[in-house]
Amino acid sequence: MNAAGTLPACLDGLQGAEEVVVVDGGSTDETRAVAQAHGAWLIPAPKGRGVQLRAGAEAATGDWLLFLHADTRLAEGWRKAVQRHVDDAPRAAACFRFRLQSNAWQARVLERGVTARVRLLALPYGDQALLISRTLYDKIGGYRPLPLMEDVDLVRRIGRSRLRMLDVEAVTAADRWERDGWFSRSARNLACLALYGAGVSPERVARLYASR
């Protein structure tokens, strides 16, 4: 959604992929033109992360699905890491190591915290990308059309025993943390996760997430 500033880097890293699907939620900038210029298959969908991710999965034709946010690019070596995972752990899903595109020391602290969360709780977020076989994705019901927490909802159904973390970075733009403040943004994300874990509806959590 209005991702023309970050989508080129995301798609540049995927050149040569057999199939790239970009799901647009109604952008008013050059997002659609960028996707088409990169040769991606552009499909429209109602705005919403869960809805858009689900639409992309329904459109894709491959045996393996790699979900990637438009403000995230995969580091060099991701193809080999994906192939090793497909060969060695075909029944498991995988995420990438979280990295922020920032030189700030706060970014390094946040990255270590995310790594600890994944290792202790098996709880990656969508900005770490997600690799999953079509078979497993369909078996657990795929992404649900949630406005937020669609990533947490899905990885919970994947389960700890079927989730790996690849030794390659998914590098995400740090604009949101730089704009909102490193502590404020992280605290809000944690509050949203806690509320969702306590049973608050994704709709109410999404309103908190969007608040300033």
Residue pairs with C-beta under 8 A, 6 or more apart in sequence:
1 24
1 25
1 26
1 27
1 31
1 47
1 70
2 27
2 28
2 29
2 31
3 10
3 27
3 29
3 31
3 70
3 71
4 27
4 29
4 30
4 31
4 33
4 34
6 70
6 71
6 72
6 173
7 22
7 31
7 34
7 35
7 70
8 34
8 38
9 73
10 68
10 69
10 70
10 71
10 72
10 73
11 20
11 22
11 34
11 35
11 38
11 40
12 38
12 73
13 73
13 74
13 78
14 20
14 68
14 74
15 38
18 62
19 41
19 60
19 61
19 62
20 38
20 39
20 40
20 41
21 40
21 41
21 43
21 56
21 59
21 60
22 31
22 35
22 40
22 41
22 42
22 43
22 56
22 70
23 43
23 44
23 45
23 52
23 53
23 55
23 56
23 59
24 31
24 32
24 35
24 42
24 43
24 44
24 45
24 52
25 44
25 45
25 46
25 47
25 48
25 51
25 52
26 44
26 46
26 47
31 70
32 42
35 42
36 42
41 59
43 55
43 56
43 59
45 51
45 52
45 55
45 56
46 52
48 145
48 146
48 147
49 126
49 146
49 147
49 148
49 150
49 151
50 143
50 144
50 145
50 146
50 147
50 148
50 150
50 153
51 145
53 67
53 126
53 143
53 150
54 142
54 143
54 144
54 145
56 67
57 65
57 67
57 137
57 142
57 143
62 134
63 133
63 134
63 135
64 82
64 86
64 131
64 132
64 133
64 134
65 130
65 131
65 132
65 133
65 134
65 137
66 82
66 129
66 130
66 131
67 126
67 129
67 130
67 131
67 132
68 74
68 129
68 170
69 126
69 127
69 129
69 172
71 127
71 172
71 173
71 175
72 127
72 129
72 170
72 171
72 172
72 173
73 170
73 171
74 96
74 129
74 168
74 169
74 170
74 171
75 96
75 99
75 168
75 169
75 170
75 171
77 168
78 96
78 166
78 168
81 96
81 166
81 167
81 168
82 94
82 131
82 166
85 92
85 94
85 131
85 164
85 166
86 133
89 164
90 133
91 133
91 136
91 162
92 136
92 161
92 162
92 163
92 164
93 130
93 131
93 132
93 133
93 136
93 155
93 158
93 162
93 163
93 164
94 130
94 131
94 132
94 163
94 164
94 165
94 166
95 118
95 124
95 128
95 129
95 130
95 131
95 155
95 163
95 164
95 165
95 166
95 170
96 128
96 129
96 165
96 166
96 168
96 169
96 170
97 111
97 115
97 128
97 165
97 166
97 167
97 168
97 169
97 170
98 111
98 114
98 115
98 118
98 124
98 125
98 127
98 128
98 169
98 170
98 172
99 111
99 169
99 170
99 171
99 172
100 107
100 110
100 111
100 171
100 172
100 173
100 174
100 177
101 171
101 172
101 173
101 174
102 174
102 177
102 178
104 174
104 178
104 182
106 177
106 182
106 183
107 174
107 177
107 182
110 177
110 182
110 186
113 186
114 124
114 125
114 128
117 123
117 124
118 124
118 128
118 165
119 165
122 155
122 159
122 160
122 163
123 152
123 155
123 156
124 130
124 151
124 155
124 163
124 165
125 151
125 152
126 150
126 151
127 170
127 172
128 165
128 170
129 170
130 151
130 154
130 155
131 166
132 158
136 158
136 162
140 154
140 157
140 158
141 157
142 154
143 150
143 153
143 154
144 150
144 153
144 154
146 153
146 202
147 202
147 203
147 206
148 192
148 196
148 202
148 205
148 206
148 209
149 192
149 193
149 196
149 202
149 205
149 206
150 202
152 193
152 196
153 202
155 163
176 185
177 185
177 186
180 188
180 212
188 208
188 209
189 209
191 208
192 205
192 208
192 209
195 204
195 205
195 208
196 202
196 205
